[in-house]
Amino acid sequence: MGKECLLISVVMMDLLSGSGDVLAGIIGSFCGQKMELGEATINASFIMSKTAEELAKQRYFPSILPTDIIENLFMPLKNESLSSPEG
């Protein structure tokens, strides 16, 4: 009691080896900037899934590597105005 519970659902088609490492790195980066863990997790999951979606529009999904996500991480933010992952 007194603890908050956080449930996150992210659909990213097929996850490739290393994608969890990328997600953990993004979360760690946000936490390093003093973002709360829950907020960092939501935002990292959101931006990573949006990046994968944008890359999937450009090429066949299995060809997307974790390094592609890193190199294009903020592409969705450059391409359009995104609403908050919380709605």
C-alpha positions in Angstrom: 0.0 0.0 0.0 1.2 3.5 -0.8 3.1 2.1 -3.8 2.1 3.2 -7.3 1.7 0.6 -10.0 2.7 1.4 -13.6 1.5 -0.7 -16.6 3.0 0.0 -20.0 2.0 -1.5 -23.2 4.1 -1.0 -26.3 3.6 -2.8 -29.5 6.7 -2.7 -31.7 6.0 -5.5 -34.1 9.0 -7.9 -33.7 11.7 -6.9 -31.2 15.3 -7.4 -32.4 18.2 -8.4 -30.3 19.6 -5.3 -28.6 16.4 -3.3 -28.7 16.0 -3.8 -24.9 19.5 -2.4 -24.4 18.5 0.7 -26.4 15.3 1.1 -24.4 17.3 0.8 -21.1 19.8 3.3 -22.4 17.1 5.8 -23.3 15.4 5.4 -19.9 18.8 5.8 -18.1 19.5 8.9 -20.1 16.1 10.4 -19.1 16.7 9.5 -15.5 20.1 11.0 -15.7 18.4 14.3 -16.6 16.4 14.0 -13.3 13.2 12.6 -14.9 11.2 10.3 -12.6 11.5 6.6 -13.5 7.9 6.1 -14.4 7.8 9.2 -16.7 11.2 8.2 -18.2 9.9 4.7 -19.0 6.8 6.0 -20.6 8.6 8.6 -22.7 11.4 6.2 -23.7 8.9 3.6 -24.8 6.9 6.1 -26.7 9.8 7.7 -28.6 11.4 4.3 -29.4 8.1 2.9 -30.7 7.4 6.0 -32.8 10.9 5.9 -34.2 10.4 2.2 -35.2 7.1 3.0 -36.8 8.6 5.8 -38.9 11.5 3.6 -40.0 9.1 0.8 -40.8 7.3 3.2 -43.3 10.6 3.6 -45.1 11.8 0.0 -45.2 11.0 -3.6 -44.5 10.8 -4.0 -40.7 13.2 -6.9 -40.1 15.9 -4.8 -41.7 15.6 -2.2 -38.8 18.5 -2.7 -36.4 18.8 -1.2 -32.9 21.5 1.1 -34.3 19.0 2.4 -36.8 16.7 3.4 -33.9 19.6 5.1 -32.1 20.6 7.0 -35.2 17.0 8.2 -35.9 15.7 8.4 -32.4 14.1 11.9 -32.6 13.0 11.6 -36.3 9.3 11.4 -35.3 9.7 14.7 -33.3 11.2 16.4 -36.4 8.6 15.0 -38.8 5.4 16.0 -36.9 4.0 17.4 -33.8 3.4 14.4 -31.4 0.9 14.4 -28.6 2.0 13.2 -25.2 2.1 9.4 -24.7 -0.4 9.9 -21.8 -2.9 11.3 -24.3 
